[in-house]
């Protein structure tokens, strides 16, 4: 079996960008050639629109961030954010700090995925502990609801867990990367049902499936990050024990419609999907078939610029909240 990326590894392009940031970012950021090369946007002007709101700064106190890695939003438009300190902090839609807590263990690494479950609880992809944790909105850990905890490739065992979602029946879908690069499905009681995927680039295979989202029709959308594409599965009618790929699009690149390490997606229910591109330092609005409608952002530190954005969510008013990870902040935009 081909080995996948190690727990804290990033693709080579990410390492290059981080090196540029340390040594030469100030000089290169002033170059129009450099700005165009690392992202750019379509010609509709979306990339030039200022953010609606910017909040957050580097730090370890309440309301501050250290490289935030995942974000979720609940029915009350409260934002749940986890960062490199393994703190989960909760904010209102204006960025006001409400409450927070820390995952029980984090010496091996920090969580990389958060989702509000169909029952209103928070699912935490506790990546480097090979499990999914469940918290109430107030921060109470529901220990009996924990999935996994053992590293392995057997049913119910996990590699590095990236995300988890629950469908209308309460079934869990859990994604993982590393040597396994697969998705497993469990009943509401945590009983293993099936798995699919594998390390590769064929339809139905994955290279770091980083984010999951279920749409109104029950289709499962997957940000297949290191394949630079989106895959969509019909889980209601498995074929030979595996959900069928009903849609797949995306090629690696910086042009509108191309993707560079898509880490997160959000569906607006109106025929569009928003994709957060870690490698292109931008957000794209696309049709469900993958046609680019608009782009926003480019690499930089100023408001309206992004540096390795990790996640995004849509609130009830249609505003997009973008987790601008290496700028240690959140930017809210209308796209």
SETOR-946396 format. One record per residue (C-alpha): residue in one letter; x negated, y, z negated; residue number from 1. Coordinates in nm, 2 decimals. Layout:
<pts>
> A / X / Y / Z / NUM
...
</pts>
This chain:
<pts>
> X / 0.00 / 0.00 / 0.00 / 1
> X / -0.13 / 0.35 / 0.09 / 2
> X / -0.21 / 0.56 / -0.22 / 3
> X / -0.02 / 0.89 / -0.25 / 4
> X / -0.14 / 1.22 / -0.40 / 5
> X / -0.25 / 1.20 / -0.76 / 6
> X / -0.05 / 1.37 / -1.04 / 7
> X / -0.20 / 1.72 / -1.01 / 8
> X / -0.32 / 1.71 / -0.65 / 9
> X / -0.19 / 1.94 / -0.38 / 10
> X / -0.23 / 1.92 / 0.00 / 11
> X / -0.56 / 2.05 / 0.13 / 12
> X / -0.40 / 2.37 / 0.26 / 13
> X / -0.28 / 2.45 / -0.10 / 14
> X / -0.64 / 2.41 / -0.23 / 15
> X / -0.76 / 2.64 / 0.04 / 16
> X / -0.51 / 2.91 / -0.04 / 17
> X / -0.59 / 2.89 / -0.41 / 18
> X / -0.96 / 2.94 / -0.33 / 19
> X / -0.88 / 3.24 / -0.11 / 20
> X / -0.68 / 3.39 / -0.39 / 21
> X / -0.97 / 3.36 / -0.64 / 22
> X / -1.24 / 3.50 / -0.41 / 23
> X / -1.10 / 3.70 / -0.13 / 24
> X / -0.73 / 3.76 / -0.17 / 25
> X / -0.76 / 4.14 / -0.21 / 26
> X / -0.95 / 4.18 / 0.11 / 27
> X / -0.74 / 3.93 / 0.32 / 28
> X / -0.41 / 4.05 / 0.19 / 29
> X / -0.47 / 4.38 / 0.35 / 30
> X / -0.52 / 4.22 / 0.69 / 31
> X / -0.21 / 4.20 / 0.91 / 32
> X / -0.36 / 3.90 / 1.09 / 33
> X / -0.38 / 3.71 / 0.76 / 34
> X / -0.03 / 3.81 / 0.66 / 35
> X / 0.11 / 3.68 / 0.99 / 36
> X / -0.09 / 3.36 / 0.97 / 37
> X / 0.04 / 3.24 / 0.63 / 38
> X / 0.42 / 3.28 / 0.69 / 39
> X / 0.58 / 3.56 / 0.87 / 40
> X / 0.95 / 3.58 / 0.94 / 41
> X / 1.20 / 3.59 / 1.23 / 42
> X / 1.27 / 3.92 / 1.40 / 43
> X / 1.60 / 3.99 / 1.24 / 44
> X / 1.45 / 4.21 / 0.97 / 45
> X / 1.53 / 3.97 / 0.68 / 46
> X / 1.17 / 3.94 / 0.58 / 47
> X / 1.15 / 4.32 / 0.53 / 48
> X / 1.45 / 4.35 / 0.29 / 49
> X / 1.35 / 4.44 / -0.06 / 50
> X / 1.45 / 4.20 / -0.34 / 51
> X / 1.78 / 4.27 / -0.52 / 52
> X / 1.60 / 4.22 / -0.86 / 53
> X / 1.26 / 4.10 / -0.98 / 54
> X / 1.19 / 3.98 / -1.34 / 55
> X / 0.94 / 3.79 / -1.54 / 56
> X / 0.57 / 3.81 / -1.60 / 57
> X / 0.27 / 3.60 / -1.71 / 58
> X / 0.27 / 3.49 / -2.07 / 59
> X / 0.37 / 3.23 / -2.32 / 60
> X / 0.63 / 3.42 / -2.53 / 61
> X / 1.01 / 3.40 / -2.49 / 62
> X / 1.11 / 3.53 / -2.14 / 63
> X / 0.76 / 3.50 / -2.00 / 64
> X / 0.62 / 3.23 / -1.76 / 65
> X / 0.31 / 3.04 / -1.69 / 66
> X / 0.34 / 2.90 / -1.34 / 67
> X / 0.71 / 2.80 / -1.35 / 68
> X / 0.77 / 2.48 / -1.17 / 69
> X / 1.15 / 2.41 / -1.15 / 70
> X / 1.48 / 2.58 / -1.18 / 71
> X / 1.85 / 2.49 / -1.21 / 72
> X / 2.17 / 2.69 / -1.25 / 73
> X / 2.49 / 2.60 / -1.43 / 74
> X / 2.86 / 2.70 / -1.37 / 75
> X / 2.81 / 3.01 / -1.59 / 76
> X / 2.52 / 3.13 / -1.37 / 77
> X / 2.27 / 3.06 / -1.65 / 78
> X / 1.92 / 2.98 / -1.51 / 79
> X / 1.72 / 2.70 / -1.66 / 80
> X / 1.34 / 2.73 / -1.59 / 81
> X / 1.05 / 2.50 / -1.69 / 82
> X / 0.69 / 2.61 / -1.66 / 83
> X / 0.34 / 2.48 / -1.72 / 84
> X / 0.38 / 2.50 / -2.10 / 85
> X / 0.66 / 2.24 / -2.07 / 86
> X / 0.90 / 2.50 / -2.21 / 87
> X / 1.26 / 2.50 / -2.08 / 88
> X / 1.39 / 2.86 / -2.10 / 89
> X / 1.75 / 2.97 / -2.03 / 90
> X / 1.84 / 3.31 / -1.89 / 91
> X / 2.14 / 3.49 / -1.76 / 92
> X / 2.16 / 3.59 / -1.40 / 93
> X / 2.00 / 3.93 / -1.48 / 94
> X / 1.70 / 3.77 / -1.64 / 95
> X / 1.79 / 3.82 / -2.00 / 96
> X / 1.64 / 3.54 / -2.22 / 97
> X / 1.90 / 3.34 / -2.40 / 98
> X / 1.73 / 3.03 / -2.56 / 99
> X / 1.46 / 2.78 / -2.51 / 100
> X / 1.29 / 2.45 / -2.61 / 101
> X / 1.00 / 2.23 / -2.52 / 102
> X / 0.99 / 1.87 / -2.38 / 103
> X / 0.88 / 1.61 / -2.64 / 104
> X / 0.55 / 1.53 / -2.47 / 105
> X / 0.34 / 1.72 / -2.22 / 106
> X / -0.03 / 1.63 / -2.26 / 107
> X / -0.02 / 1.42 / -1.94 / 108
> X / 0.16 / 1.69 / -1.73 / 109
> X / 0.47 / 1.90 / -1.71 / 110
> X / 0.82 / 1.84 / -1.56 / 111
> X / 0.86 / 1.93 / -1.19 / 112
> X / 1.24 / 1.90 / -1.15 / 113
> X / 1.56 / 2.03 / -1.31 / 114
> X / 1.92 / 1.97 / -1.22 / 115
> X / 2.25 / 2.05 / -1.38 / 116
> X / 2.44 / 1.71 / -1.38 / 117
> X / 2.80 / 1.66 / -1.28 / 118
> X / 2.88 / 1.65 / -1.65 / 119
> X / 2.72 / 1.98 / -1.73 / 120
> X / 2.41 / 1.85 / -1.89 / 121
> X / 2.05 / 1.92 / -1.78 / 122
> X / 1.85 / 1.65 / -1.61 / 123
> X / 1.47 / 1.69 / -1.64 / 124
> X / 1.23 / 1.51 / -1.41 / 125
> X / 0.96 / 1.44 / -1.68 / 126
> X / 0.72 / 1.37 / -1.40 / 127
> X / 0.41 / 1.24 / -1.57 / 128
> X / 0.60 / 1.03 / -1.82 / 129
> X / 0.78 / 0.84 / -1.55 / 130
> X / 1.13 / 0.92 / -1.68 / 131
> X / 1.44 / 1.14 / -1.66 / 132
> X / 1.54 / 1.32 / -1.98 / 133
> X / 1.89 / 1.45 / -2.04 / 134
> X / 1.96 / 1.76 / -2.25 / 135
> X / 2.28 / 1.94 / -2.35 / 136
> X / 2.30 / 2.30 / -2.24 / 137
> X / 2.20 / 2.40 / -2.59 / 138
> X / 1.88 / 2.20 / -2.58 / 139
> X / 1.98 / 1.88 / -2.76 / 140
> X / 1.79 / 1.58 / -2.62 / 141
> X / 2.03 / 1.29 / -2.55 / 142
> X / 1.78 / 1.00 / -2.62 / 143
> X / 2.03 / 0.73 / -2.52 / 144
> X / 2.06 / 0.88 / -2.18 / 145
> X / 1.69 / 0.86 / -2.09 / 146
> X / 1.61 / 0.68 / -1.77 / 147
> X / 1.28 / 0.50 / -1.72 / 148
> X / 0.97 / 0.56 / -1.92 / 149
> X / 0.76 / 0.28 / -1.76 / 150
> X / 0.52 / 0.33 / -1.47 / 151
> X / 0.56 / 0.07 / -1.20 / 152
> X / 0.74 / -0.02 / -0.88 / 153
> X / 0.99 / -0.26 / -1.02 / 154
> X / 1.36 / -0.17 / -1.05 / 155
> X / 1.40 / 0.10 / -1.31 / 156
> X / 1.03 / 0.17 / -1.32 / 157
> X / 0.90 / 0.49 / -1.18 / 158
> X / 0.60 / 0.67 / -1.03 / 159
> X / 0.58 / 1.04 / -1.07 / 160
> X / 0.95 / 1.15 / -1.09 / 161
> X / 1.03 / 1.46 / -0.90 / 162
> X / 1.41 / 1.51 / -0.93 / 163
> X / 1.74 / 1.35 / -1.03 / 164
> X / 2.10 / 1.41 / -0.94 / 165
> X / 2.44 / 1.25 / -1.03 / 166
> X / 2.73 / 1.20 / -0.79 / 167
> X / 3.10 / 1.24 / -0.86 / 168
> X / 3.12 / 0.88 / -1.00 / 169
> X / 2.83 / 0.95 / -1.24 / 170
> X / 2.57 / 0.75 / -1.05 / 171
> X / 2.21 / 0.87 / -1.07 / 172
> X / 1.97 / 0.92 / -0.78 / 173
> X / 1.61 / 0.96 / -0.88 / 174
> X / 1.32 / 1.05 / -0.65 / 175
> X / 0.95 / 0.98 / -0.71 / 176
> X / 0.61 / 1.02 / -0.54 / 177
> X / 0.27 / 0.87 / -0.57 / 178
> X / 0.22 / 0.52 / -0.45 / 179
> X / 0.59 / 0.45 / -0.42 / 180
> X / 0.76 / 0.76 / -0.26 / 181
> X / 1.11 / 0.63 / -0.29 / 182
> X / 1.46 / 0.70 / -0.43 / 183
> X / 1.64 / 0.47 / -0.67 / 184
> X / 2.01 / 0.46 / -0.75 / 185
> X / 2.16 / 0.37 / -1.09 / 186
> X / 2.51 / 0.34 / -1.23 / 187
> X / 2.63 / 0.59 / -1.49 / 188
> X / 2.51 / 0.35 / -1.76 / 189
> X / 2.16 / 0.33 / -1.61 / 190
> X / 2.19 / 0.00 / -1.44 / 191
> X / 1.97 / -0.03 / -1.12 / 192
> X / 2.17 / -0.06 / -0.80 / 193
> X / 1.93 / -0.01 / -0.51 / 194
> X / 1.62 / 0.17 / -0.38 / 195
> X / 1.49 / 0.29 / -0.04 / 196
> X / 1.20 / 0.48 / 0.11 / 197
> X / 0.84 / 0.39 / 0.10 / 198
> X / 0.52 / 0.58 / 0.17 / 199
> X / 0.53 / 0.70 / 0.53 / 200
> X / 0.67 / 0.92 / 0.80 / 201
> X / 0.93 / 0.70 / 0.97 / 202
> X / 1.30 / 0.79 / 0.92 / 203
> X / 1.40 / 0.69 / 0.57 / 204
> X / 1.04 / 0.70 / 0.44 / 205
> X / 0.89 / 0.98 / 0.23 / 206
> X / 0.58 / 1.17 / 0.15 / 207
> X / 0.66 / 1.33 / -0.18 / 208
> X / 1.04 / 1.37 / -0.19 / 209
> X / 1.04 / 1.67 / -0.41 / 210
> X / 1.40 / 1.78 / -0.44 / 211
> X / 1.75 / 1.63 / -0.41 / 212
> X / 2.09 / 1.78 / -0.36 / 213
> X / 2.43 / 1.63 / -0.30 / 214
> X / 2.67 / 1.81 / -0.08 / 215
> X / 3.05 / 1.83 / -0.09 / 216
> X / 3.08 / 1.52 / 0.13 / 217
> X / 2.86 / 1.32 / -0.09 / 218
> X / 2.56 / 1.33 / 0.15 / 219
> X / 2.22 / 1.33 / -0.02 / 220
> X / 1.98 / 1.60 / 0.10 / 221
> X / 1.61 / 1.54 / 0.04 / 222
> X / 1.32 / 1.79 / 0.07 / 223
> X / 1.06 / 1.55 / 0.21 / 224
> X / 0.79 / 1.78 / 0.13 / 225
> X / 0.46 / 1.64 / 0.26 / 226
> X / 0.64 / 1.53 / 0.58 / 227
> X / 0.75 / 1.89 / 0.62 / 228
> X / 1.11 / 1.79 / 0.69 / 229
> X / 1.46 / 1.75 / 0.55 / 230
> X / 1.63 / 1.42 / 0.55 / 231
> X / 2.00 / 1.36 / 0.48 / 232
> X / 2.15 / 1.03 / 0.38 / 233
> X / 2.50 / 0.88 / 0.37 / 234
> X / 2.49 / 0.68 / 0.05 / 235
> X / 2.85 / 0.56 / 0.07 / 236
> X / 2.79 / 0.29 / 0.34 / 237
> X / 2.44 / 0.13 / 0.29 / 238
> X / 2.31 / -0.06 / 0.59 / 239
> X / 2.12 / -0.37 / 0.48 / 240
> X / 2.11 / -0.23 / 0.13 / 241
> X / 1.98 / 0.11 / 0.23 / 242
> X / 2.16 / 0.44 / 0.28 / 243
> X / 2.16 / 0.56 / 0.64 / 244
> X / 1.98 / 0.86 / 0.77 / 245
> X / 2.24 / 1.08 / 0.93 / 246
> X / 2.03 / 1.39 / 0.98 / 247
> X / 1.66 / 1.46 / 0.99 / 248
> X / 1.48 / 1.77 / 1.11 / 249
> X / 1.16 / 1.98 / 1.05 / 250
> X / 0.81 / 1.99 / 1.19 / 251
> X / 0.50 / 2.14 / 1.03 / 252
> X / 0.42 / 2.50 / 1.11 / 253
> X / 0.47 / 2.86 / 1.04 / 254
> X / 0.72 / 2.96 / 1.31 / 255
> X / 1.09 / 3.01 / 1.23 / 256
> X / 1.25 / 2.67 / 1.21 / 257
> X / 0.92 / 2.50 / 1.12 / 258
> X / 0.84 / 2.40 / 0.76 / 259
> X / 0.53 / 2.39 / 0.54 / 260
> X / 0.58 / 2.19 / 0.22 / 261
> X / 0.95 / 2.24 / 0.16 / 262
> X / 0.98 / 2.20 / -0.22 / 263
> X / 1.35 / 2.29 / -0.27 / 264
> X / 1.68 / 2.35 / -0.09 / 265
> X / 2.02 / 2.50 / -0.17 / 266
> X / 2.34 / 2.45 / 0.03 / 267
> X / 2.59 / 2.74 / 0.04 / 268
> X / 2.89 / 2.54 / 0.15 / 269
> X / 2.94 / 2.77 / 0.45 / 270
> X / 2.72 / 2.58 / 0.70 / 271
> X / 2.38 / 2.69 / 0.58 / 272
> X / 2.09 / 2.55 / 0.39 / 273
> X / 1.82 / 2.76 / 0.22 / 274
> X / 1.47 / 2.61 / 0.20 / 275
> X / 1.19 / 2.72 / -0.02 / 276
> X / 0.86 / 2.67 / 0.15 / 277
> X / 0.57 / 2.63 / -0.09 / 278
> X / 0.31 / 2.64 / 0.18 / 279
> X / 0.46 / 2.93 / 0.39 / 280
> X / 0.53 / 3.15 / 0.09 / 281
> X / 0.88 / 3.22 / 0.22 / 282
> X / 1.25 / 3.12 / 0.21 / 283
> X / 1.43 / 3.02 / 0.53 / 284
> X / 1.80 / 3.02 / 0.60 / 285
> X / 1.89 / 2.75 / 0.85 / 286
> X / 2.20 / 2.59 / 0.99 / 287
> X / 2.28 / 2.23 / 0.87 / 288
> X / 2.11 / 2.11 / 1.20 / 289
> X / 1.79 / 2.29 / 1.11 / 290
> X / 1.81 / 2.60 / 1.34 / 291
> X / 1.65 / 2.90 / 1.17 / 292
> X / 1.89 / 3.20 / 1.10 / 293
> X / 1.66 / 3.42 / 0.89 / 294
> X / 1.34 / 3.42 / 0.69 / 295
> X / 1.24 / 3.61 / 0.38 / 296
> X / 0.90 / 3.66 / 0.22 / 297
> X / 0.53 / 3.63 / 0.30 / 298
> X / 0.22 / 3.57 / 0.08 / 299
> X / 0.15 / 3.85 / -0.17 / 300
> X / 0.19 / 3.99 / -0.51 / 301
> X / 0.43 / 4.28 / -0.45 / 302
> X / 0.81 / 4.26 / -0.48 / 303
> X / 0.95 / 4.10 / -0.17 / 304
> X / 0.63 / 3.89 / -0.13 / 305
> X / 0.58 / 3.53 / -0.27 / 306
> X / 0.30 / 3.32 / -0.38 / 307
> X / 0.37 / 2.94 / -0.36 / 308
> X / 0.75 / 2.96 / -0.45 / 309
> X / 0.86 / 2.63 / -0.60 / 310
> X / 1.24 / 2.64 / -0.63 / 311
> X / 1.55 / 2.84 / -0.55 / 312
> X / 1.92 / 2.84 / -0.66 / 313
> X / 2.24 / 3.01 / -0.54 / 314
> X / 2.46 / 3.17 / -0.80 / 315
> X / 2.84 / 3.21 / -0.79 / 316
> X / 2.81 / 3.54 / -0.61 / 317
> X / 2.60 / 3.40 / -0.33 / 318
> X / 2.28 / 3.56 / -0.45 / 319
> X / 1.96 / 3.36 / -0.41 / 320
> X / 1.72 / 3.33 / -0.71 / 321
> X / 1.37 / 3.23 / -0.60 / 322
> X / 1.11 / 3.09 / -0.84 / 323
> X / 0.80 / 3.28 / -0.74 / 324
> X / 0.57 / 3.04 / -0.92 / 325
> X / 0.22 / 3.17 / -0.88 / 326
> X / 0.35 / 3.52 / -0.94 / 327
> X / 0.51 / 3.40 / -1.27 / 328
> X / 0.85 / 3.56 / -1.19 / 329
> X / 1.19 / 3.53 / -1.04 / 330
> X / 1.31 / 3.73 / -0.74 / 331
> X / 1.68 / 3.77 / -0.65 / 332
> X / 1.77 / 3.83 / -0.29 / 333
> X / 2.07 / 3.86 / -0.06 / 334
> X / 2.01 / 3.69 / 0.27 / 335
</pts>
